[in-house]
Amino acid sequence: MSHYNLPVIASDTSLGQYLAEIRNFPMLEAEEEYMLAKRWTEHTDYGAAQRLVTSHLRLVVKIAKGFKGYGLPVGDLIAEGNIGLMQAVKKFDPEKGFRLSTYAIWWIRAAIQEYVLRSWSLVKVGSSATQKRLFFNLRRVKQRLQALDQRGLTDAQAEEIALELDVDAVEVMEMDRRMSAVDQQLNARIGPDGEQEWIDLLEEPSQNQEVELAAKEEKTQQMALLTSAMDTLNERERDIIHARRLRDTPSTLEELSQVYRISRERVRQIEARAMEKLTEAVLAKRAA
């Protein structure tokens, strides 16, 4: 990836500037795309690969915006999607007969989804295919049922969602509760001015007193577990997790790369590894 020179989103406030920059990269006609892909696959021409990547940056933005409801900085979603796009270009075979965009969509979505799952790992999203399908489709189905703004799901709505997504209704209710009650401190502020929190985009938790008390107790336990699990990280990992996950206005990969004088990709790797260590520590302490 060091061979690519892409525009950088320094912060969410510079998103407009980034969008203006990537609009300057022309879209490719099918024949031109094919020739560039051939130059890359046959001659490892990084100039050709660069043009393939930059011509699809707008596709990444479009896909990334579909994940805004999970409360993560849009700039980070785009950065992860760009990594998926680069992987798609690396593996693209122009002889298959389809356009790069058709192939790249899967890689971009997969990269962003993995980032979202890593970011939500401390709230027990679940790693099974069923849980992932429920996690990434619950809001969409709730919106279709006009249930996004109501306080909790009714039994009938949970049954309908369960039938559509081929899961158990109990799992639907549980995932809905988890996504509603997740601790704000583990997520960033969003919006052009950083004045809106992710919770504003998600469904409101149930006003049932017992559910509220249970959610509050679980939130307290999560923070206690997180505080204890932070001791498993080294100083740099703790600093990066704090800067990226626990601040009201999270630092960007670019900002931290300048602080530590390492690449943005290296910061992302350290963050991902630290999240894995935290998750393992939290799960171990829960089991104990």
C-alpha atoms as an extended CHARMM CRD file, in Angstrom:
* protein
*
       288  EXT
         1         1  MET       CA              0.0000000000        0.0000000000        0.0000000000  PROA      1               0.0000000000
         2         2  SER       CA              2.9620000000        2.3030000000        0.4220000000  PROA      2               0.0000000000
         3         3  HSD       CA              3.0580000000        2.5440000000       -3.3820000000  PROA      3               0.0000000000
         4         4  TYR       CA             -0.2580000000        4.4400000000       -3.4350000000  PROA      4               0.0000000000
         5         5  ASN       CA             -0.4910000000        8.1900000000       -2.9620000000  PROA      5               0.0000000000
         6         6  LEU       CA             -4.1050000000        8.7960000000       -1.9770000000  PROA      6               0.0000000000
         7         7  PRO       CA             -5.8860000000       11.8470000000       -0.5700000000  PROA      7               0.0000000000
         8         8  VAL       CA             -6.0670000000       11.7970000000        3.2230000000  PROA      8               0.0000000000
         9         9  ILE       CA             -8.9740000000       12.6440000000        5.5150000000  PROA      9               0.0000000000
        10        10  ALA       CA             -7.2820000000       14.4310000000        8.4110000000  PROA      10              0.0000000000
        11        11  SER       CA            -10.5540000000       14.6380000000       10.3600000000  PROA      11              0.0000000000
        12        12  ASP       CA            -14.3000000000       14.3700000000        9.8030000000  PROA      12              0.0000000000
        13        13  THR       CA            -14.3840000000       18.1400000000        9.3480000000  PROA      13              0.0000000000
        14        14  SER       CA            -12.2100000000       17.7710000000        6.2580000000  PROA      14              0.0000000000
        15        15  LEU       CA            -14.5140000000       15.2160000000        4.6440000000  PROA      15              0.0000000000
        16        16  GLY       CA            -15.8450000000       17.8230000000        2.2270000000  PROA      16              0.0000000000
        17        17  GLN       CA            -12.3360000000       18.6600000000        1.0940000000  PROA      17              0.0000000000
        18        18  TYR       CA            -11.6100000000       14.9580000000        0.5690000000  PROA      18              0.0000000000
        19        19  LEU       CA            -14.7680000000       14.5220000000       -1.5270000000  PROA      19              0.0000000000
        20        20  ALA       CA            -13.7880000000       17.5180000000       -3.6330000000  PROA      20              0.0000000000
        21        21  GLU       CA            -10.3280000000       16.0160000000       -4.2060000000  PROA      21              0.0000000000
        22        22  ILE       CA            -11.5280000000       12.5930000000       -5.2950000000  PROA      22              0.0000000000
        23        23  ARG       CA            -14.0260000000       14.0930000000       -7.7500000000  PROA      23              0.0000000000
        24        24  ASN       CA            -10.9940000000       15.2070000000       -9.7430000000  PROA      24              0.0000000000
        25        25  PHE       CA            -10.0990000000       11.5930000000      -10.5120000000  PROA      25              0.0000000000
        26        26  PRO       CA            -11.8170000000       10.6070000000      -13.7740000000  PROA      26              0.0000000000
        27        27  MET       CA            -13.9890000000        7.5310000000      -14.1460000000  PROA      27              0.0000000000
        28        28  LEU       CA            -12.5690000000        4.9060000000      -16.4980000000  PROA      28              0.0000000000
        29        29  GLU       CA            -14.1250000000        3.5220000000      -19.6400000000  PROA      29              0.0000000000
        30        30  ALA       CA            -14.2570000000       -0.2670000000      -19.8200000000  PROA      30              0.0000000000
        31        31  GLU       CA            -11.4320000000       -0.5640000000      -22.3610000000  PROA      31              0.0000000000
        32        32  GLU       CA             -9.1500000000        1.8030000000      -20.4570000000  PROA      32              0.0000000000
        33        33  GLU       CA             -9.8250000000       -0.0540000000      -17.2240000000  PROA      33              0.0000000000
        34        34  TYR       CA             -8.9970000000       -3.3560000000      -18.9160000000  PROA      34              0.0000000000
        35        35  MET       CA             -5.6780000000       -2.0720000000      -20.2610000000  PROA      35              0.0000000000
        36        36  LEU       CA             -4.6680000000       -0.6040000000      -16.9120000000  PROA      36              0.0000000000
        37        37  ALA       CA             -5.5260000000       -3.8640000000      -15.1610000000  PROA      37              0.0000000000
        38        38  LYS       CA             -3.4340000000       -5.7830000000      -17.7020000000  PROA      38              0.0000000000
        39        39  ARG       CA             -0.4790000000       -3.4650000000      -17.0980000000  PROA      39              0.0000000000
        40        40  TRP       CA             -0.8050000000       -4.1030000000      -13.3850000000  PROA      40              0.0000000000
        41        41  THR       CA             -1.2200000000       -7.8850000000      -13.5220000000  PROA      41              0.0000000000
        42        42  GLU       CA              1.4290000000       -8.4750000000      -16.1860000000  PROA      42              0.0000000000
        43        43  HSD       CA              4.0130000000       -5.7930000000      -15.3970000000  PROA      43              0.0000000000
        44        44  THR       CA              3.2680000000       -4.7470000000      -11.7810000000  PROA      44              0.0000000000
        45        45  ASP       CA              2.7930000000       -1.1930000000      -13.0220000000  PROA      45              0.0000000000
        46        46  TYR       CA              1.9900000000        0.7920000000       -9.8810000000  PROA      46              0.0000000000
        47        47  GLY       CA              1.0090000000        3.8150000000      -11.9450000000  PROA      47              0.0000000000
        48        48  ALA       CA             -1.7350000000        1.7390000000      -13.5410000000  PROA      48              0.0000000000
        49        49  ALA       CA             -2.8140000000        0.3760000000      -10.1650000000  PROA      49              0.0000000000
        50        50  GLN       CA             -2.9230000000        3.9200000000       -8.7760000000  PROA      50              0.0000000000
        51        51  ARG       CA             -5.3360000000        4.9900000000      -11.5180000000  PROA      51              0.0000000000
        52        52  LEU       CA             -7.5220000000        1.9350000000      -10.8970000000  PROA      52              0.0000000000
        53        53  VAL       CA             -7.7050000000        2.7610000000       -7.2040000000  PROA      53              0.0000000000
        54        54  THR       CA             -8.2930000000        6.5080000000       -7.5070000000  PROA      54              0.0000000000
        55        55  SER       CA            -11.0300000000        6.0740000000      -10.1070000000  PROA      55              0.0000000000
        56        56  HSD       CA            -13.0260000000        4.0390000000       -7.5540000000  PROA      56              0.0000000000
        57        57  LEU       CA            -12.5790000000        6.1720000000       -4.4250000000  PROA      57              0.0000000000
        58        58  ARG       CA            -16.0930000000        7.5880000000       -4.8710000000  PROA      58              0.0000000000
        59        59  LEU       CA            -17.4500000000        4.0390000000       -4.7430000000  PROA      59              0.0000000000
        60        60  VAL       CA            -15.7760000000        3.5710000000       -1.3580000000  PROA      60              0.0000000000
        61        61  VAL       CA            -17.3890000000        6.7510000000       -0.0090000000  PROA      61              0.0000000000
        62        62  LYS       CA            -20.8170000000        5.6360000000       -1.1920000000  PROA      62              0.0000000000
        63        63  ILE       CA            -20.4710000000        2.2580000000        0.5290000000  PROA      63              0.0000000000
        64        64  ALA       CA            -18.9240000000        3.7370000000        3.7000000000  PROA      64              0.0000000000
        65        65  LYS       CA            -21.8420000000        6.1500000000        4.1360000000  PROA      65              0.0000000000
        66        66  GLY       CA            -24.1210000000        3.1480000000        4.4220000000  PROA      66              0.0000000000
        67        67  PHE       CA            -22.3610000000        2.2630000000        7.6910000000  PROA      67              0.0000000000
        68        68  LYS       CA            -22.7140000000        5.6950000000        9.3460000000  PROA      68              0.0000000000
        69        69  GLY       CA            -25.4140000000        4.4140000000       11.6820000000  PROA      69              0.0000000000
        70        70  TYR       CA            -22.8670000000        2.3890000000       13.6610000000  PROA      70              0.0000000000
        71        71  GLY       CA            -21.4180000000        5.5670000000       15.1200000000  PROA      71              0.0000000000
        72        72  LEU       CA            -17.8410000000        5.3210000000       13.8480000000  PROA      72              0.0000000000
        73        73  PRO       CA            -15.9980000000        8.2560000000       12.2350000000  PROA      73              0.0000000000
        74        74  VAL       CA            -16.8660000000        8.3820000000        8.5440000000  PROA      74              0.0000000000
        75        75  GLY       CA            -13.2320000000        9.1030000000        7.7300000000  PROA      75              0.0000000000
        76        76  ASP       CA            -12.1840000000        5.8420000000        9.3480000000  PROA      76              0.0000000000
        77        77  LEU       CA            -14.8900000000        3.8930000000        7.4990000000  PROA      77              0.0000000000
        78        78  ILE       CA            -13.6110000000        5.3490000000        4.2330000000  PROA      78              0.0000000000
        79        79  ALA       CA             -9.9920000000        4.5750000000        5.1530000000  PROA      79              0.0000000000
        80        80  GLU       CA            -10.9000000000        0.9390000000        5.8440000000  PROA      80              0.0000000000
        81        81  GLY       CA            -12.8870000000        0.7720000000        2.6230000000  PROA      81              0.0000000000
        82        82  ASN       CA             -9.8860000000        2.1220000000        0.7120000000  PROA      82              0.0000000000
        83        83  ILE       CA             -7.8050000000       -0.7380000000        2.1000000000  PROA      83              0.0000000000
        84        84  GLY       CA            -10.4080000000       -3.1720000000        0.7950000000  PROA      84              0.0000000000
        85        85  LEU       CA            -10.3260000000       -1.4010000000       -2.5920000000  PROA      85              0.0000000000
        86        86  MET       CA             -6.5500000000       -1.7900000000       -2.7780000000  PROA      86              0.0000000000
        87        87  GLN       CA             -6.8770000000       -5.4960000000       -2.0550000000  PROA      87              0.0000000000
        88        88  ALA       CA             -9.4900000000       -5.7620000000       -4.7980000000  PROA      88              0.0000000000
        89        89  VAL       CA             -7.1800000000       -4.0810000000       -7.3210000000  PROA      89              0.0000000000
        90        90  LYS       CA             -4.3430000000       -6.3600000000       -6.2550000000  PROA      90              0.0000000000
        91        91  LYS       CA             -6.4060000000       -9.4840000000       -6.9200000000  PROA      91              0.0000000000
        92        92  PHE       CA             -8.5020000000       -8.2850000000       -9.8590000000  PROA      92              0.0000000000
        93        93  ASP       CA             -8.3640000000      -10.4200000000      -12.9910000000  PROA      93              0.0000000000
        94        94  PRO       CA             -9.4840000000       -8.4150000000      -16.0470000000  PROA      94              0.0000000000
        95        95  GLU       CA             -9.8640000000      -11.5980000000      -18.0870000000  PROA      95              0.0000000000
        96        96  LYS       CA            -12.9160000000      -12.6400000000      -16.0610000000  PROA      96              0.0000000000
        97        97  GLY       CA            -15.0420000000      -10.2810000000      -18.1340000000  PROA      97              0.0000000000
        98        98  PHE       CA            -16.5810000000       -8.0520000000      -15.4570000000  PROA      98              0.0000000000
        99        99  ARG       CA            -15.7720000000       -4.5150000000      -14.3140000000  PROA      99              0.0000000000
       100       100  LEU       CA            -13.5490000000       -3.7590000000      -11.3500000000  PROA      100             0.0000000000
       101       101  SER       CA            -16.3920000000       -2.0380000000       -9.4840000000  PROA      101             0.0000000000
       102       102  THR       CA            -18.4250000000       -5.2570000000       -9.4650000000  PROA      102             0.0000000000
       103       103  TYR       CA            -15.5020000000       -7.1280000000       -7.9390000000  PROA      103             0.0000000000
       104       104  ALA       CA            -14.3870000000       -4.3460000000       -5.5880000000  PROA      104             0.0000000000
       105       105  ILE       CA            -17.7550000000       -3.8760000000       -3.8870000000  PROA      105             0.0000000000
       106       106  TRP       CA            -17.3250000000       -7.1650000000       -2.0160000000  PROA      106             0.0000000000
       107       107  TRP       CA            -13.8130000000       -6.3020000000       -0.8250000000  PROA      107             0.0000000000
       108       108  ILE       CA            -14.7940000000       -2.7860000000        0.2570000000  PROA      108             0.0000000000
       109       109  ARG       CA            -17.8460000000       -3.9380000000        2.1940000000  PROA      109             0.0000000000
       110       110  ALA       CA            -15.9020000000       -6.7950000000        3.7940000000  PROA      110             0.0000000000
       111       111  ALA       CA            -13.1320000000       -4.4470000000        4.9730000000  PROA      111             0.0000000000
       112       112  ILE       CA            -15.6150000000       -1.9730000000        6.4700000000  PROA      112             0.0000000000
       113       113  GLN       CA            -17.7000000000       -4.7030000000        8.0800000000  PROA      113             0.0000000000
       114       114  GLU       CA            -14.6430000000       -6.2280000000        9.7250000000  PROA      114             0.0000000000
       115       115  TYR       CA            -13.6990000000       -2.8070000000       11.0720000000  PROA      115             0.0000000000
       116       116  VAL       CA            -17.1980000000       -2.2750000000       12.4680000000  PROA      116             0.0000000000
       117       117  LEU       CA            -17.1720000000       -5.7160000000       14.0940000000  PROA      117             0.0000000000
       118       118  ARG       CA            -13.7550000000       -5.0820000000       15.6510000000  PROA      118             0.0000000000
       119       119  SER       CA            -14.9690000000       -1.7650000000       16.9830000000  PROA      119             0.0000000000
       120       120  TRP       CA            -18.1050000000       -3.3140000000       18.4920000000  PROA      120             0.0000000000
       121       121  SER       CA            -16.3760000000       -6.4410000000       19.8200000000  PROA      121             0.0000000000
       122       122  LEU       CA            -16.5490000000       -5.3240000000       23.4540000000  PROA      122             0.0000000000
       123       123  VAL       CA            -20.3380000000       -5.2770000000       23.3530000000  PROA      123             0.0000000000
       124       124  LYS       CA            -20.6540000000       -8.9400000000       22.4170000000  PROA      124             0.0000000000
       125       125  VAL       CA            -21.9260000000       -8.5510000000       18.8880000000  PROA      125             0.0000000000
       126       126  GLY       CA            -21.0840000000      -12.1650000000       18.1820000000  PROA      126             0.0000000000
       127       127  SER       CA            -18.8710000000      -13.7650000000       15.5820000000  PROA      127             0.0000000000
       128       128  SER       CA            -21.1370000000      -16.3780000000       14.0130000000  PROA      128             0.0000000000
       129       129  ALA       CA            -22.5000000000      -15.8830000000       10.5150000000  PROA      129             0.0000000000
       130       130  THR       CA            -26.0180000000      -15.6390000000       11.9770000000  PROA      130             0.0000000000
       131       131  GLN       CA            -25.0250000000      -12.9300000000       14.4520000000  PROA      131             0.0000000000
       132       132  LYS       CA            -23.1800000000      -10.9550000000       11.7750000000  PROA      132             0.0000000000
       133       133  ARG       CA            -26.1850000000      -11.1380000000        9.4540000000  PROA      133             0.0000000000
       134       134  LEU       CA            -28.4740000000       -9.9440000000       12.2510000000  PROA      134             0.0000000000
       135       135  PHE       CA            -26.0810000000       -7.1680000000       13.2890000000  PROA      135             0.0000000000
       136       136  PHE       CA            -25.7120000000       -5.7030000000        9.8080000000  PROA      136             0.0000000000
       137       137  ASN       CA            -29.3760000000       -6.0170000000        8.7860000000  PROA      137             0.0000000000
       138       138  LEU       CA            -31.3530000000       -5.2360000000       11.9290000000  PROA      138             0.0000000000
       139       139  ARG       CA            -31.5090000000       -1.4760000000       11.4180000000  PROA      139             0.0000000000
       140       140  ARG       CA            -32.4380000000       -1.8580000000        7.7450000000  PROA      140             0.0000000000
       141       141  VAL       CA            -35.3860000000       -4.1400000000        8.5420000000  PROA      141             0.0000000000
       142       142  LYS       CA            -36.4640000000       -1.9940000000       11.4920000000  PROA      142             0.0000000000
       143       143  GLN       CA            -36.4910000000        1.0340000000        9.2110000000  PROA      143             0.0000000000
       144       144  ARG       CA            -38.7000000000       -0.7950000000        6.7250000000  PROA      144             0.0000000000
       145       145  LEU       CA            -41.0780000000       -1.6770000000        9.5850000000  PROA      145             0.0000000000
       146       146  GLN       CA            -40.9630000000        1.9760000000       10.7380000000  PROA      146             0.0000000000
       147       147  ALA       CA            -39.6640000000        0.7670000000       14.0910000000  PROA      147             0.0000000000
       148       148  LEU       CA            -36.4090000000        2.7430000000       14.2900000000  PROA      148             0.0000000000
       149       149  ASP       CA            -37.8300000000        5.5050000000       16.4580000000  PROA      149             0.0000000000
       150       150  GLN       CA            -39.9960000000        3.4510000000       18.7740000000  PROA      150             0.0000000000
       151       151  ARG       CA            -38.9330000000        2.2940000000       22.2300000000  PROA      151             0.0000000000
       152       152  GLY       CA            -38.0620000000       -1.3590000000       21.7730000000  PROA      152             0.0000000000
       153       153  LEU       CA            -39.5040000000       -3.9970000000       19.4620000000  PROA      153             0.0000000000
       154       154  THR       CA            -42.8820000000       -5.5980000000       19.8990000000  PROA      154             0.0000000000
       155       155  ASP       CA            -43.1000000000       -9.3940000000       19.9190000000  PROA      155             0.0000000000
       156       156  ALA       CA            -44.7690000000       -9.3120000000       16.5070000000  PROA      156             0.0000000000
       157       157  GLN       CA            -42.0280000000       -7.1340000000       15.0370000000  PROA      157             0.0000000000
       158       158  ALA       CA            -39.3090000000       -9.3710000000       16.4900000000  PROA      158             0.0000000000
       159       159  GLU       CA            -41.0070000000      -12.4240000000       14.9760000000  PROA      159             0.0000000000
       160       160  GLU       CA            -41.2620000000      -10.7350000000       11.5650000000  PROA      160             0.0000000000
       161       161  ILE       CA            -37.6120000000       -9.7010000000       11.6290000000  PROA      161             0.0000000000
       162       162  ALA       CA            -36.5780000000      -13.1830000000       12.7720000000  PROA      162             0.0000000000
       163       163  LEU       CA            -38.4860000000      -14.7510000000        9.8950000000  PROA      163             0.0000000000
       164       164  GLU       CA            -36.9450000000      -12.4170000000        7.3190000000  PROA      164             0.0000000000
       165       165  LEU       CA            -33.3570000000      -12.8600000000        8.5760000000  PROA      165             0.0000000000
       166       166  ASP       CA            -33.7230000000      -16.5650000000        9.4090000000  PROA      166             0.0000000000
       167       167  VAL       CA            -32.7970000000      -16.1720000000       13.0820000000  PROA      167             0.0000000000
       168       168  ASP       CA            -34.5260000000      -16.7250000000       16.3970000000  PROA      168             0.0000000000
       169       169  ALA       CA            -36.8270000000      -13.9850000000       17.7120000000  PROA      169             0.0000000000
       170       170  VAL       CA            -35.0180000000      -14.0940000000       21.0580000000  PROA      170             0.0000000000
       171       171  GLU       CA            -31.7640000000      -13.2790000000       19.2310000000  PROA      171             0.0000000000
       172       172  VAL       CA            -33.4600000000      -10.3370000000       17.5360000000  PROA      172             0.0000000000
       173       173  MET       CA            -34.6040000000       -8.8900000000       20.8610000000  PROA      173             0.0000000000
       174       174  GLU       CA            -31.1960000000       -9.4620000000       22.4330000000  PROA      174             0.0000000000
       175       175  MET       CA            -29.2720000000       -7.8650000000       19.5660000000  PROA      175             0.0000000000
       176       176  ASP       CA            -31.6530000000       -4.9300000000       19.5540000000  PROA      176             0.0000000000
       177       177  ARG       CA            -31.0350000000       -4.4310000000       23.2770000000  PROA      177             0.0000000000
       178       178  ARG       CA            -27.2630000000       -4.6930000000       22.9150000000  PROA      178             0.0000000000
       179       179  MET       CA            -27.1280000000       -2.2440000000       20.0540000000  PROA      179             0.0000000000
       180       180  SER       CA            -29.3030000000        0.1900000000       21.9900000000  PROA      180             0.0000000000
       181       181  ALA       CA            -27.5590000000       -0.0650000000       25.3470000000  PROA      181             0.0000000000
       182       182  VAL       CA            -23.9110000000       -0.0490000000       24.2370000000  PROA      182             0.0000000000
       183       183  ASP       CA            -21.7280000000        2.3620000000       26.2120000000  PROA      183             0.0000000000
       184       184  GLN       CA            -21.2600000000        5.7380000000       24.4830000000  PROA      184             0.0000000000
       185       185  GLN       CA            -17.7100000000        6.0740000000       25.7690000000  PROA      185             0.0000000000
       186       186  LEU       CA            -16.5490000000        3.3180000000       23.4370000000  PROA      186             0.0000000000
       187       187  ASN       CA            -17.7150000000        5.2440000000       20.3630000000  PROA      187             0.0000000000
       188       188  ALA       CA            -16.9770000000        8.5610000000       18.7060000000  PROA      188             0.0000000000
       189       189  ARG       CA            -18.9580000000       11.6880000000       18.0650000000  PROA      189             0.0000000000
       190       190  ILE       CA            -20.0590000000       12.1340000000       14.4750000000  PROA      190             0.0000000000
       191       191  GLY       CA            -21.3580000000       14.8210000000       12.1690000000  PROA      191             0.0000000000
       192       192  PRO       CA            -19.5620000000       17.6930000000       10.4600000000  PROA      192             0.0000000000
       193       193  ASP       CA            -19.1630000000       19.6040000000       13.7460000000  PROA      193             0.0000000000
       194       194  GLY       CA            -18.7730000000       16.6130000000       16.0490000000  PROA      194             0.0000000000
       195       195  GLU       CA            -21.8950000000       17.7120000000       17.9060000000  PROA      195             0.0000000000
       196       196  GLN       CA            -23.9450000000       14.5670000000       17.3300000000  PROA      196             0.0000000000
       197       197  GLU       CA            -23.2810000000       11.2080000000       18.9560000000  PROA      197             0.0000000000
       198       198  TRP       CA            -23.7880000000        7.8290000000       17.3600000000  PROA      198             0.0000000000
       199       199  ILE       CA            -26.5560000000        7.0350000000       19.8240000000  PROA      199             0.0000000000
       200       200  ASP       CA            -28.6740000000        9.7020000000       18.1300000000  PROA      200             0.0000000000
       201       201  LEU       CA            -28.7650000000        7.5340000000       14.9960000000  PROA      201             0.0000000000
       202       202  LEU       CA            -29.7030000000        4.2990000000       16.7110000000  PROA      202             0.0000000000
       203       203  GLU       CA            -32.9460000000        3.1260000000       18.2090000000  PROA      203             0.0000000000
       204       204  GLU       CA            -33.8550000000        4.2730000000       21.7090000000  PROA      204             0.0000000000
       205       205  PRO       CA            -33.6130000000        1.6330000000       24.4400000000  PROA      205             0.0000000000
       206       206  SER       CA            -36.7750000000        0.2990000000       25.9740000000  PROA      206             0.0000000000
       207       207  GLN       CA            -38.2930000000        2.4090000000       28.7440000000  PROA      207             0.0000000000
       208       208  ASN       CA            -39.1740000000       -0.7390000000       30.6600000000  PROA      208             0.0000000000
       209       209  GLN       CA            -37.6290000000       -0.1710000000       34.1120000000  PROA      209             0.0000000000
       210       210  GLU       CA            -36.1900000000       -3.6620000000       34.4620000000  PROA      210             0.0000000000
       211       211  VAL       CA            -34.5620000000       -3.4920000000       31.0340000000  PROA      211             0.0000000000
       212       212  GLU       CA            -33.1270000000       -0.0640000000       31.8020000000  PROA      212             0.0000000000
       213       213  LEU       CA            -31.6680000000       -1.2470000000       35.1000000000  PROA      213             0.0000000000
       214       214  ALA       CA            -30.1980000000       -4.3430000000       33.4490000000  PROA      214             0.0000000000
       215       215  ALA       CA            -28.6720000000       -2.2430000000       30.6950000000  PROA      215             0.0000000000
       216       216  LYS       CA            -27.2310000000        0.1940000000       33.2380000000  PROA      216             0.0000000000
       217       217  GLU       CA            -25.7470000000       -2.6440000000       35.2630000000  PROA      217             0.0000000000
       218       218  GLU       CA            -24.2530000000       -4.2650000000       32.1530000000  PROA      218             0.0000000000
       219       219  LYS       CA            -22.7970000000       -0.9040000000       31.1000000000  PROA      219             0.0000000000
       220       220  THR       CA            -21.1350000000       -0.5170000000       34.4990000000  PROA      220             0.0000000000
       221       221  GLN       CA            -19.7400000000       -4.0440000000       34.2800000000  PROA      221             0.0000000000
       222       222  GLN       CA            -18.4200000000       -3.3840000000       30.7690000000  PROA      222             0.0000000000
       223       223  MET       CA            -16.5320000000       -0.3090000000       31.8960000000  PROA      223             0.0000000000
       224       224  ALA       CA            -15.0820000000       -2.1430000000       34.9080000000  PROA      224             0.0000000000
       225       225  LEU       CA            -13.9620000000       -5.0060000000       32.6730000000  PROA      225             0.0000000000
       226       226  LEU       CA            -12.5130000000       -2.5980000000       30.1420000000  PROA      226             0.0000000000
       227       227  THR       CA            -10.5580000000       -0.7020000000       32.7960000000  PROA      227             0.0000000000
       228       228  SER       CA             -9.0900000000       -3.9420000000       34.0870000000  PROA      228             0.0000000000
       229       229  ALA       CA             -8.3890000000       -5.2890000000       30.5900000000  PROA      229             0.0000000000
       230       230  MET       CA             -6.4780000000       -2.1200000000       29.6550000000  PROA      230             0.0000000000
       231       231  ASP       CA             -3.6970000000       -3.3410000000       31.9600000000  PROA      231             0.0000000000
       232       232  THR       CA             -2.9240000000       -6.0830000000       29.3960000000  PROA      232             0.0000000000
       233       233  LEU       CA             -1.8060000000       -3.4430000000       26.8540000000  PROA      233             0.0000000000
       234       234  ASN       CA              1.5570000000       -1.7700000000       26.6070000000  PROA      234             0.0000000000
       235       235  GLU       CA              1.8120000000        2.0060000000       26.9260000000  PROA      235             0.0000000000
       236       236  ARG       CA              1.5660000000        2.7760000000       23.2080000000  PROA      236             0.0000000000
       237       237  GLU       CA             -1.4020000000        0.4450000000       22.7360000000  PROA      237             0.0000000000
       238       238  ARG       CA             -3.2200000000        2.0580000000       25.6810000000  PROA      238             0.0000000000
       239       239  ASP       CA             -2.5500000000        5.5230000000       24.3310000000  PROA      239             0.0000000000
       240       240  ILE       CA             -3.8180000000        4.6130000000       20.8630000000  PROA      240             0.0000000000
       241       241  ILE       CA             -6.9680000000        2.9120000000       22.2050000000  PROA      241             0.0000000000
       242       242  HSD       CA             -7.6700000000        5.9060000000       24.4180000000  PROA      242             0.0000000000
       243       243  ALA       CA             -7.1280000000        8.3240000000       21.5400000000  PROA      243             0.0000000000
       244       244  ARG       CA             -9.1740000000        6.3010000000       19.0560000000  PROA      244             0.0000000000
       245       245  ARG       CA            -11.9540000000        4.8480000000       21.2170000000  PROA      245             0.0000000000
       246       246  LEU       CA            -12.4180000000        6.6670000000       24.4880000000  PROA      246             0.0000000000
       247       247  ARG       CA            -12.2570000000       10.3420000000       23.5870000000  PROA      247             0.0000000000
       248       248  ASP       CA            -15.3010000000       12.4070000000       22.7320000000  PROA      248             0.0000000000
       249       249  THR       CA            -13.4350000000       13.5010000000       19.6020000000  PROA      249             0.0000000000
       250       250  PRO       CA            -11.2700000000       10.5490000000       18.4950000000  PROA      250             0.0000000000
       251       251  SER       CA             -7.8870000000       11.0570000000       16.8890000000  PROA      251             0.0000000000
       252       252  THR       CA             -7.5550000000       10.0230000000       13.2500000000  PROA      252             0.0000000000
       253       253  LEU       CA             -5.0640000000        7.4930000000       11.9290000000  PROA      253             0.0000000000
       254       254  GLU       CA             -3.2090000000       10.3410000000       10.2330000000  PROA      254             0.0000000000
       255       255  GLU       CA             -2.8690000000       12.3520000000       13.4580000000  PROA      255             0.0000000000
       256       256  LEU       CA             -1.5180000000        9.3750000000       15.3930000000  PROA      256             0.0000000000
       257       257  SER       CA              0.8480000000        8.4160000000       12.5850000000  PROA      257             0.0000000000
       258       258  GLN       CA              2.4550000000       11.8390000000       12.9700000000  PROA      258             0.0000000000
       259       259  VAL       CA              2.6360000000       11.5510000000       16.7610000000  PROA      259             0.0000000000
       260       260  TYR       CA              4.3730000000        8.1630000000       16.6630000000  PROA      260             0.0000000000
       261       261  ARG       CA              6.1770000000        8.7480000000       13.3600000000  PROA      261             0.0000000000
       262       262  ILE       CA              4.8240000000        5.5680000000       11.8300000000  PROA      262             0.0000000000
       263       263  SER       CA              2.4610000000        4.9190000000        8.9180000000  PROA      263             0.0000000000
       264       264  ARG       CA             -1.3170000000        5.1430000000        9.2060000000  PROA      264             0.0000000000
       265       265  GLU       CA             -1.4840000000        1.4370000000        8.3690000000  PROA      265             0.0000000000
       266       266  ARG       CA              0.8660000000        0.6490000000       11.2690000000  PROA      266             0.0000000000
       267       267  VAL       CA             -1.3470000000        2.6580000000       13.6400000000  PROA      267             0.0000000000
       268       268  ARG       CA             -4.3700000000        0.7280000000       12.3740000000  PROA      268             0.0000000000
       269       269  GLN       CA             -2.5580000000       -2.5910000000       12.9410000000  PROA      269             0.0000000000
       270       270  ILE       CA             -1.6000000000       -1.6110000000       16.4950000000  PROA      270             0.0000000000
       271       271  GLU       CA             -5.1830000000       -0.5460000000       17.1860000000  PROA      271             0.0000000000
       272       272  ALA       CA             -6.5930000000       -3.7950000000       15.7610000000  PROA      272             0.0000000000
       273       273  ARG       CA             -4.1700000000       -5.9270000000       17.7850000000  PROA      273             0.0000000000
       274       274  ALA       CA             -4.9010000000       -3.9530000000       20.9370000000  PROA      274             0.0000000000
       275       275  MET       CA             -8.6430000000       -4.4750000000       20.4190000000  PROA      275             0.0000000000
       276       276  GLU       CA             -8.0450000000       -8.1980000000       20.0260000000  PROA      276             0.0000000000
       277       277  LYS       CA             -6.0620000000       -8.2730000000       23.2780000000  PROA      277             0.0000000000
       278       278  LEU       CA             -8.7760000000       -6.2880000000       25.0490000000  PROA      278             0.0000000000
       279       279  THR       CA            -11.4880000000       -8.6050000000       23.7660000000  PROA      279             0.0000000000
       280       280  GLU       CA             -9.5790000000      -11.6960000000       24.8820000000  PROA      280             0.0000000000
       281       281  ALA       CA             -8.9680000000      -10.1630000000       28.3140000000  PROA      281             0.0000000000
       282       282  VAL       CA            -12.6100000000       -9.1300000000       28.7080000000  PROA      282             0.0000000000
       283       283  LEU       CA            -13.8840000000      -12.5700000000       27.6880000000  PROA      283             0.0000000000
       284       284  ALA       CA            -11.4420000000      -14.2520000000       30.0710000000  PROA      284             0.0000000000
       285       285  LYS       CA            -12.5420000000      -12.0320000000       32.9600000000  PROA      285             0.0000000000
       286       286  ARG       CA            -16.2110000000      -12.6350000000       32.1340000000  PROA      286             0.0000000000
       287       287  ALA       CA            -15.6130000000      -16.3800000000       32.1890000000  PROA      287             0.0000000000
       288       288  ALA       CA            -13.8110000000      -16.0740000000       35.5330000000  PROA      288             0.0000000000
